[in-house]
Amino acid sequence: MPNISTTAKGNHFERKVFALFEQLLSSDELYIPGKRSKIFAGKTYPSDSRSKGIKFDISIETSLPDSSDYSILTIIECKDYSGGVPVDDLEEFDSKLSQLKHHNVKGLFVTKNYFQSGAIEHATSRGIGLMRLNGSDIGEWVVRRTESKNQYDLASSARVRLSSSSSDGF
């Protein structure tokens, strides 16, 4: 396999994750209604504590019926590491989420590898969803929201597959 830059590798992974979530929205398989949601790559949002905004890998803005402004903001962070995602990355992501002025922000963190135990514990305590996108383009929820308010499942069996037609166009 040719040696590619970490930036190119990361951008490729972000496009795969974007395609997966775009697919989940169109088939209404997320916690938000796909028909009232818009997905963005690399959009910047204002920060409470910075003079500049924060640019996120992927964001989904969901609106209430008959509203032009979004009421739910879902932020998705993508990391294509060769090893596990450490707790530091989850803490940094959590800090960025807390700087957003919007009151209804949901965070999701996606990787190709695994999450270290401290990262899983932090995500669970802070309400951040974790997903692993494996080599077969199957998204496996590691931590996800359950039916009970503020309750999270560890090692959930829920899986979603990126259709082969979506992943080949990169």
Secondary structure as GFF3:
##gff-version 3
##sequence-region A 1 170
A	DSSP	alpha_helix	6	26	.	.	.	ID=ss1
A	DSSP	three_ten_helix	34	36	.	.	.	ID=ss2
A	DSSP	beta_strand	37	41	.	.	.	ID=ss3
A	DSSP	beta_strand	44	45	.	.	.	ID=ss4
A	DSSP	beta_strand	54	55	.	.	.	ID=ss5
A	DSSP	beta_strand	58	63	.	.	.	ID=ss6
A	DSSP	beta_strand	70	79	.	.	.	ID=ss7
A	DSSP	alpha_helix	87	98	.	.	.	ID=ss8
A	DSSP	beta_strand	105	111	.	.	.	ID=ss9
A	DSSP	alpha_helix	117	126	.	.	.	ID=ss10
A	DSSP	beta_strand	129	133	.	.	.	ID=ss11
A	DSSP	beta_strand	138	145	.	.	.	ID=ss12
A	DSSP	beta_strand	152	154	.	.	.	ID=ss13
A	DSSP	beta_strand	159	161	.	.	.	ID=ss14
A	DSSP	alpha_helix	164	167	.	.	.	ID=ss15
###
